[in-house]
């Protein structure tokens, strides 16, 4: 199985559909984006690569929650060939905010648009920084693949954080 299929299976095995909440998972995407910003600003390559992958993992979960074809979301994207990394950062931030604004609408078309473009901007950031997006995504999956925990009020809480 490829990384995308593995991440989908990870969410399905942990009962995302019944345990996860769209509002909480969209906040999780904002949290991971914040870590990506911190990694970039601190010139911390490991954190930056990890956060790119973590954002992609959360996007998989969001796509599953809105019942969209995750494979299509990852395939339909294009990315900006631009050395100015600030442009995709700006657009990724806007797409995450727009997803949060649109998630309550019954028409999920805009949510799908925001997720698709968010993947594109993550790929653009990876490219501009000289990272391989697929490697970042795989690295994030390897970090979570054996993670255990449970959904509490729509948020997945790691077993070690359950106290």
ZISUL-V609193 format. One record per backbone hydrogen bond with DSSP energy under -0.5 kcal/mol. NH is the residue of the N-H (numbers start at 1). CO is the residue of the C=O. If there is no record, write none. Layout:
BEGIN
NH,CO + NH,CO
END
This chain:
BEGIN
6,2 + 7,3 + 8,4 + 9,5 + 10,6 + 11,7 + 12,8 + 13,9 + 14,10 + 15,12 + 16,11 + 18,15 + 19,15 + 20,16 + 21,154 + 25,21 + 26,22 + 27,23 + 28,24 + 29,25 + 30,26 + 31,27 + 32,28 + 33,29 + 34,30 + 35,31 + 36,32 + 37,33 + 38,34 + 39,35 + 40,36 + 41,37 + 42,38 + 43,40 + 44,39 + 45,43 + 48,44 + 49,45 + 50,46 + 51,47 + 52,48 + 53,49 + 54,50 + 55,51 + 56,52 + 57,53 + 58,54 + 59,55 + 60,56 + 61,57 + 62,58 + 63,59 + 64,60 + 65,61 + 66,62 + 67,64 + 68,63 + 70,68 + 73,69 + 74,70 + 75,71 + 76,72 + 82,80 + 85,83 + 87,84 + 88,84 + 89,85 + 90,86 + 91,87 + 92,88 + 93,89 + 94,90 + 95,91 + 96,92 + 97,93 + 98,94 + 99,95 + 100,96 + 101,97 + 102,98 + 103,99 + 105,102 + 108,106 + 110,107 + 112,108 + 113,109 + 114,110 + 115,111 + 116,112 + 117,113 + 118,114 + 119,115 + 120,116 + 121,117 + 122,118 + 123,119 + 124,120 + 125,121 + 126,122 + 127,123 + 128,124 + 129,125 + 130,127 + 131,126 + 133,131 + 136,132 + 137,133 + 138,134 + 139,135 + 140,136 + 141,137 + 142,138 + 143,139 + 144,140 + 145,141 + 147,144 + 150,157 + 152,155 + 154,19 + 155,152 + 157,150 + 157,155 + 158,156 + 159,148 + 161,158 + 162,158 + 162,159
END
